[in-house]
């Protein structure tokens, strides 16, 4: 599984990035977080995303588990 945190300076830009990743198979995890930088006054928007690679792991297991004793 891969984990990624999207960061943007506007809700609209975050929405575009999250939508783009969803189209590539990523899934949002939880809600968004919003934080204001006290130094600059800039708002930041965050969304955690995950990409599950179960199929890739299964292919790895089939390839290596039976041929390498270290993986058995």
Steps between C-alpha positions, in 0.01 A plus 500: 500500500622848418411806708508858373391833648369754250568863590356811337456870571131496404209260531450512123858395426478222759177381340668483159801307632284253697270447200804436280637239743160332540493452123834319532370259766591691819241528779459784751536404864305702756403861458703799396712702739537877480774700666596867502865600509541761775810641328353553155124484553475245218242223534610144416265212413598135544352163403652160575483252211580128471570273207454130562730268310355164610521367145866598478571332836319182389706490181819543706394218734429263209833579338733486799332309785516163329849534353692664786507330843550837667146599395330172596 
